[in-house]
Amino acid sequence: MLYVIGGAIFSEKNNITIIGSEFIKNKATRGAGVFFASDSNSNIINSTFINNSAINNESNVFGSYNVNNDGGAIYSDYGSTINIIGTNLIANFAKDYGEQYISIL
């Protein structure tokens, strides 16, 4: 299987702010919309995630160091901080846990 992370955006050890953006129908193995790798401190503000999916059919929002469950819309890796403000998560495909799954370490 092809291993793809961060279908639209991949960020590692960066501080980024995403404002007023739309992520629609992105696909990847991990973080189909956005993938925040280790040591990223970022913000997603007033944005929308629609119909994004991980190839492995995992959850919409995921923050953990678990290879088997990877975010459909947003993936936040261990050691990263992500602030999500005024953002819509709509119909992002997940095999388990429906629309959202967040693990706080």
Beta strands, then each sheet from edge to edge (+ up, - down):
strand 1: 9-11
strand 2: 17-19
strand 3: 22-24
strand 4: 27-28
strand 5: 34-36
strand 6: 41-45
strand 7: 48-50
strand 8: 53-54
strand 9: 61-62
strand 10: 74-76
strand 11: 81-85
strand 12: 88-90
sheet 1: 1+ 5+ 10+ 9+
sheet 2: 2+ 6+ 11+
sheet 3: 3+ 7+ 12+
sheet 4: 4+ 8+
end
